[in-house]
Structures are given as structure tokens and as C-alpha cells.
Amino acid sequence: MNQVEKFFKRNIEEVKPYLKEIIERYGASMLRLIWESEEAIRLMANENPFGPSLLVFETIRNTLTTINRYPEPTCQELKEKISEYTKLEPRNIVVGAGSLELIDRVSRAFISKGDKALISVPTYSPYEKRVKICGGEVVVVEKPDPNLYWDIEEIKEAVSNNVKILFISSPNNPVGNEIREEDLHELLETGKIIVLDEAYYEYSSRTFSHLVNEFENLVVLRTFSKAFGLAGLRIGYALTNEKVSDYLEKAKVDFNIGCLPMKAAVAALEDLEYMEKAVKETLRERGKVLAGLCEIEGLKPYPSKTNFILVKVEGEFFKASEIVDELLADGILVRNYSYKPGLRGEYFRVTIGRKEQNKAFMEKLKEITR
Ligand SMILES: Cc1ncc(COP(=O)(O)O)c(C=O)c1O
């Protein structure tokens, strides 16, 4: 008889794998077909539809001859490049295999069994999952409608009850809004560890990374997956004070960053002009998509500082799930966010794609909601 389950940890057993419902509904083979399809219009994962700079491709080709060797373990060259980009010192920089790996590392570094972490929903769901995997307890504070903005007073009250760490995505995925500077200051002054996820910084152009030397409890997370177009290579970084960065370095898996992502990120930072052009085009397209969404009766799009828009489906005539399914039937992928934690009602989220992709999305959406 199989007895292996008796060794499992309850907190891990209870965690849902990524996209569990979608895999259950369509099967893993179908998911793979859609995921790898060249024709699908991918507006579901907040990726950069323009891809990385040509310099990245050239650098990857030149790095291929070194893949038999272990990668340089300190990521020094990349840290120096990130240092130029962020105006912080290399000792303030921790490189990770995507910001998800850093969310995991921060959780493992600070959360022991029974420790509390606070999230304010709706927000990026992996924070909760990583905390639970570490045996931590998640304290949830809802963002009130209609703006889905952080309830600072509620959060301050909740953290006073032994919370160790707060996860804040700003701009927030899936809403697209940013936390105000004075509100972030109030949270930093609680003295708790504040993990500020700035995955969409390049689209919003606003950062709080300059505060890492003033507040030793601040950890800012960034990624190369969005504006730099390197989601498939898995590379991101944290900006924090020296004490925390030394601590996070101890908690890493050795050789966590492969030579291809490491060199690709260096090349991406050598061609900032390319990234800035892609961001500018996305922002221009976002304005058009937002205006189009505002014209459709029964849809309420949220203003966004990112490369995606959250849309509330308020009309009685159609549901978010129907919209998402009908778009999918035409090969247009968007995310259904109905009744996700902190969202009371029907919602979907659409990533801003290339001009022709956004046009196809808007045309189909108009047809569905007509
Ligand atoms: C807020 C936020 N943080 C982190 C990530 C993941 O970033 P990475 O690809 O660097 O793991 C995402 C991806 O959607 C995100 O929305």
C-alpha cells in the first residue's frame, strides 16, 4: 500500500498548482497547444509582444558556446549593469530566476511556520501561495470598491497583530493602479518587511527604489519579463539595503541564474532605447484600447499604469466567462478574473498587444457585446 502521503506537509498539499482550473477544464495537452501556438493572440500573461532587443538574440548566440560550464555564480556583470540602470550600488542588488523566485526566496528567508504575512486583495496571487508553502499564515485585507485601492488604515491595524511581512504590488496586478507615496511611507514606518513588487515599473515610470537605503525593511522587486521581453528566460532582481541583500544571498540556490538569462539581461540593459520604444508603443496602444472599452456599454475598464487593463463586466446581458470563452474560440487569450479574491463580480484582464492584435481583440469584443 502506498504510504508516501503520510510524509507530505499539509500546507503544501493544500496549495493549488498554477492554472489548475484551466488544466482541469481543457487538459494539459490542450493548454500546451494553445500556449505554444504561433497564431494565438496572447493577451493573458502581460508579456511584451515585441520581444527583446536584437542585441539580446546576438548575445545569446555568442553565449551558446559556454553552456557546458557552470554560470558565473555572483552575477557581478549583471549587477553592475543593474546598478547603472537603478542608480543603486551592486551590494543593493540581488539577482533571481524571475521575480517569482525572489518572492519565494523572500518568503523562505522571512517566514517560518506560523509567521504571518499580509496581502491586500485583489493582488498577484503567488504571494499567498509562497507564504503557505513556507508554513506561514496569510492575513488578507480587501481593497474596497469602486477604486480597488489599498485600505491603509485597515492594513495598519491588521499588521499590528504580529504580521512580519507585507506584499504590495505597485502598480498592482490585476488592477493596474499604484500606491501613493505617503501611503507607502506609512506602511514602511510600521517597521514590517515591505516587499514592493515593481514588475511594471518601466510602464509606470515611478519607483520607490531610492528609499532602500533609508528604510532597511524595504525590498523592491523588478523583472526582465515585462518591458524587457525576457519572460521565457526567467530573470529578475531585488533592490534592498546591504543587510537584507546579504541575507537573501545566503538563502539562494547556488547557480540559480543560467548563463543565457544572465547575458541576455546584460544585453537588454545595453539597449534601453529599444525597450523604451516598445513601452511607448504599448502606452499609445493602451490609450486606444481603453477608449474603445469605455465605449462599450456594460464594461467598466480601470485606468492602468501598466501593460494590461482590468475590466469589470457590469451589464446583465453577458458574463466575463462568456466573453473570455468567445475570444478564446477566435484564438484571442485574455484572463477571467471573476470572483477572484477581492473581486466581487465579473471581471477579465487584457494585456496590451501589438496594434493588429489589439484591433482583433476590440473587433471581436464589440461583436460579442453587441
Ligand atoms: C506583479 C507581478 N510580479 C511578478 C510577476 C512575475 O515576474 P517574473 O516573470 O519575473 O517571475 C508578475 C507576472 O505577471 C507580476 O504581475
The ligand as a Gaussian input file, in Angstrom:
#p B3LYP/6-31G(d) Opt

LIG

0 1
 C        3.142000      41.734000     -10.012000
 C        3.955000      40.669000     -10.650000
 N        5.079000      40.261000     -10.046000
 C        5.846000      39.309000     -10.583000
 C        5.486000      38.705000     -11.780000
 C        6.336000      37.581000     -12.310000
 O        7.509000      38.064000     -12.771000
 P        8.689000      37.074000     -13.207000
 O        8.380000      36.626000     -14.599000
 O        9.903000      37.922000     -13.115000
 O        8.721000      35.944000     -12.247000
 C        4.336000      39.090000     -12.442000
 C        3.945000      38.431000     -13.696000
 O        2.868000      38.534000     -14.192000
 C        3.536000      40.098000     -11.862000
 O        2.408000      40.505000     -12.430000

